[in-house]
Amino acid sequence: MRIAIILGTRPEIIKMSPIVRELEKRSIDFFILHSGQHYSYNMDRVFFEQLGLPEPKHNLEAGSGTHGEQTGRMLIGIEKALMEEKPDIVLVEGDTNTVLAEPLQQLSS
């Protein structure tokens, strides 16, 4: 079984950290896909470091822009990564553009 964890904002990083630690504890195969919706050190990188999380396998670096531009970049990147990785389970949490982009990708599969 392979699990993808998709996140992109500070609250998602914080809320998903216990799940990441549990997957590591149980030696379950997973990877993190980071949309880069929050991309500054203070809104992103510092939380990975302080929470002891592994580096994201994929970082889409979506950055800023209009909702449509940002979500569009995420759709393209998430689709590419999920087609490459072929996870059995995809975990997302929140109400952000990152979370919006992932289900849209799944519907198009």
C-alpha positions, 0 to 999 in steps of 0.5 A: 500500500502506498499513501500520498499526503497532499498539503500546501499551507501551514495549517495543513502541515501542522494538522497532518504531522501526527499522521506522517509520524504514525505512518513512519512509526508503522513503516507504511510507504508514503510520500508528501506532495507539497503544493507550495501554496504557502511558500515562505520560510515562516509559513512553510519550511519552519514547520517541516523543520520544527515538526521533524517531517521529511522533505516533500517528495514533490514540491509544486512551488505553486506560489501566489497568483489568482485562485484560478492560476494557482489552482491550475498550476496545482492541478497540473502538478498533482496530476503528474505526480499522482500518475507517476507515483500511483498511490493507493490512498490520497490524504488531504485536509483543509479548505484551501486551493491545494485541497480543491485541486486534488479532488478535481484531479481525481474526478478527471481520472 
